[in-house]
Amino acid sequence: MNWAGKIFVVDMALRLVTRRIFVGGDTSITLRSKSYWGKIQDSKAGTWSRSLLSDYKEACSEMVVGMWEHPVKASVSFTVLGGVFACFSSKPDYSSFEAALLKHANQLGLLSSWIRNATSDSHVQSLLQLRNEGRLFHVNLGLLSLIYFTDHSPDSTLYEAHCSSLAKQWREFPRHIMDIGFVGRWWNLDSKMTNYDINEDEFLHLPEHLQVSVAATVRIVESNEQLHKESWLPLRSKAEEK
């Protein structure tokens, strides 16, 4: 055998050995991986996971069947859940209350005291005073938010502020609630700001029949228009009328 044949034989032998080594190694790794995965499936954690997935699968299938058999009940349930989620996601926080309070305070500040509503002004000023004193707080109740005040600031060093025997009872808490936040609104603040640019006290000196506003009807509107047209006519004396 010449040198070319010897090289060919050595090359084939090396290839055969290399192939057996790598193929055998992959097979052992695959067998090991399969055996390891099988151990995980047969372990307590694997059994518990399979039973948990089976329970969830059965519950989901029963839910789909129940929705198909009772569509009205399913619609009502989804509507209630959607409403609860909407209320939870849209409840206002303390920063939104501060923004609304400062906005309404600026609106009242642009008005003269002669036309400013006394109820709106007193409510906003009391809230601003409590806020400046550090006595205004916010609590999140999940579906809604509350704004309440305390008798003392947390930084107060008075004896009444730290004595547990003089603390307010829980039954007095509703008296300290200043506002309720629900579906993106602060309802008491918005209610107090209704007609904030109308001073109702300036109409107290008027007769009673003028203090009450009457809704305009078609006959009243036509009568007012006729009086307005007659006001532009030239005045006539009694002699000219005769």
C-alpha positions in Angstrom: 0.0 0.0 0.0 1.4 3.3 -1.0 1.4 6.5 1.1 -1.9 7.8 -0.5 -3.8 4.6 0.6 -2.4 4.8 4.1 -3.6 8.4 4.4 -7.0 7.4 3.2 -7.3 4.6 5.7 -6.2 6.8 8.6 -8.6 9.5 7.6 -11.6 7.1 7.4 -10.6 5.7 10.8 -10.5 9.2 12.4 -13.8 10.1 10.9 -15.4 6.9 12.3 -14.0 7.4 15.8 -15.1 11.1 15.8 -18.6 10.2 14.7 -19.0 7.5 17.3 -17.8 9.8 20.1 -20.1 12.7 19.2 -23.1 10.5 18.4 -22.7 8.6 21.5 -22.3 11.8 23.6 -25.5 13.3 22.1 -27.5 10.1 22.8 -26.3 10.0 26.4 -27.2 13.7 26.8 -30.7 13.1 25.3 -31.3 10.1 27.5 -30.1 12.1 30.5 -32.3 15.0 29.7 -35.3 12.7 29.1 -34.7 10.9 32.4 -34.3 14.2 34.2 -37.6 15.5 32.8 -39.3 12.3 33.7 -38.1 12.6 37.2 -39.6 16.1 37.4 -42.9 14.8 36.1 -43.0 12.0 38.6 -42.0 14.2 41.5 -44.5 15.7 44.0 -44.2 19.1 42.5 -44.9 17.7 39.0 -48.0 15.8 40.2 -49.3 18.8 42.0 -48.8 21.0 39.0 -50.6 18.5 36.7 -53.5 18.3 39.1 -53.7 22.1 39.4 -53.7 22.5 35.6 -56.4 19.8 35.4 -58.6 21.6 37.9 -58.2 25.0 36.1 -59.0 23.3 32.8 -62.1 21.7 34.3 -63.2 25.0 35.9 -62.8 27.0 32.7 -64.8 24.4 30.7 -67.6 24.5 33.3 -67.6 28.3 33.1 -67.9 28.2 29.3 -70.7 25.7 29.5 -72.5 27.8 32.2 -72.2 30.9 30.1 -73.7 29.1 27.1 -76.6 27.7 29.1 -77.3 30.9 31.1 -76.4 33.9 28.9 -78.5 36.5 30.9 -76.8 35.6 34.1 -73.4 35.7 32.5 -74.1 39.1 31.0 -75.2 40.5 34.3 -72.1 39.0 36.0 -69.7 40.5 33.4 -71.5 43.9 33.7 -71.1 43.9 37.4 -67.5 42.9 37.2 -66.9 45.6 34.5 -68.5 48.2 36.7 -66.4 47.3 39.7 -63.3 47.4 37.6 -64.3 50.8 36.2 -64.9 52.2 39.6 -61.7 50.9 40.9 -59.6 52.3 38.1 -61.3 55.7 37.9 -61.4 56.6 41.6 -59.7 60.0 42.2 -56.6 60.4 44.4 -55.4 63.2 46.7 -53.5 65.0 44.0 -56.7 65.3 41.9 -58.5 66.7 44.9 -55.9 69.3 45.4 -56.0 70.2 41.7 -59.8 70.6 41.8 -59.6 72.6 45.0 -57.1 75.1 43.7 -59.0 75.3 40.4 -62.2 76.3 42.2 -60.4 78.6 44.5 -59.0 80.5 41.4 -62.4 80.6 39.9 -63.8 82.2 43.0 -60.9 84.6 43.3 -61.7 86.0 39.9 -65.2 87.0 41.0 -66.2 90.1 43.0 -67.5 89.5 46.5 -70.8 91.0 45.4 -71.6 88.2 43.0 -69.6 85.3 44.7 -71.8 82.5 46.2 -71.3 82.5 49.9 -71.8 78.7 50.3 -69.2 77.9 47.6 -66.7 80.5 49.0 -67.0 79.3 52.7 -66.6 75.7 51.7 -63.5 76.2 49.6 -61.9 78.5 52.2 -62.5 76.0 54.9 -60.8 73.3 52.8 -57.9 75.5 52.0 -57.4 76.3 55.7 -57.4 72.6 56.6 -55.0 71.9 53.9 -52.6 74.7 54.9 -52.8 73.5 58.5 -51.9 69.9 57.5 -55.2 68.5 58.8 -56.6 67.3 55.6 -56.1 63.6 54.7 -57.0 61.1 52.1 -58.0 57.4 52.4 -58.4 54.8 49.6 -61.3 52.4 50.1 -60.9 50.5 46.8 -64.0 51.6 44.9 -64.0 55.1 46.3 -61.9 57.7 48.1 -62.5 59.8 51.2 -61.2 63.2 52.2 -61.4 63.8 55.9 -59.9 66.2 58.5 -58.5 65.8 61.9 -58.6 68.0 64.9 -54.8 68.3 65.1 -51.9 68.1 62.7 -49.5 65.1 63.0 -46.8 67.6 63.8 -48.7 69.1 66.7 -47.1 68.8 70.1 -50.3 69.4 72.1 -51.2 66.9 74.8 -54.7 66.5 73.3 -53.2 65.4 70.0 -51.2 62.4 71.5 -53.4 61.3 74.4 -55.2 58.1 73.5 -57.9 58.7 76.1 -58.9 62.0 74.4 -58.9 60.5 70.9 -62.0 60.7 68.8 -64.3 57.7 68.6 -64.9 55.9 65.3 -68.6 56.8 65.5 -67.6 60.5 65.1 -65.6 59.8 61.9 -68.5 60.5 59.5 -68.6 64.1 60.8 -65.0 64.6 59.7 -65.6 63.5 56.1 -65.3 66.4 53.8 -65.7 64.8 50.4 -66.3 61.5 48.6 -64.4 60.6 45.4 -66.2 58.3 43.0 -65.9 57.6 39.3 -63.4 60.4 38.8 -65.3 63.1 40.6 -65.3 64.8 44.0 -69.1 65.0 44.6 -69.4 67.3 47.5 -66.9 69.8 46.1 -68.7 69.8 42.7 -72.1 70.2 44.5 -70.9 73.2 46.6 -69.6 74.9 43.4 -72.9 74.8 41.7 -73.9 78.4 40.7 -70.7 79.7 42.4 -71.0 83.0 40.5 -74.5 83.7 41.8 -74.9 85.5 45.1 -78.2 84.5 46.5 -78.0 87.0 49.3 -78.4 90.0 47.0 -81.9 88.9 46.1 -83.2 88.7 49.7 -84.4 92.3 49.7 -86.7 91.6 46.7 -90.4 90.7 47.1 -91.1 87.0 47.4 -92.6 86.7 43.9 -89.4 88.1 42.4 -87.1 85.8 44.4 -88.4 82.7 42.7 -87.5 82.4 39.0 -90.3 81.1 36.7 -89.5 79.0 33.7 -90.2 81.0 30.5 -93.1 79.8 28.4 -94.0 80.6 24.9 -96.7 83.2 26.0 -94.2 84.9 28.3 -91.6 85.1 25.6 -94.0 86.5 23.0 -95.3 89.1 25.6 -91.7 90.2 26.3 -90.9 90.5 22.6 -94.0 92.6 22.1 -93.1 94.9 25.0 -89.6 95.3 23.6 -91.0 96.3 20.2 -93.4 98.8 21.7 -90.5 100.4 23.7 -89.0 101.6 20.4 -92.2 103.3 19.2 -92.4 107.2 19.6 -94.4 108.4 22.6 -97.9 109.8 21.9 -99.8 112.3 23.9 -103.4 111.8 24.9 -104.5 114.5 22.4 -102.8 112.8 19.5 -104.5 109.5 20.5 -107.9 111.2 20.4 
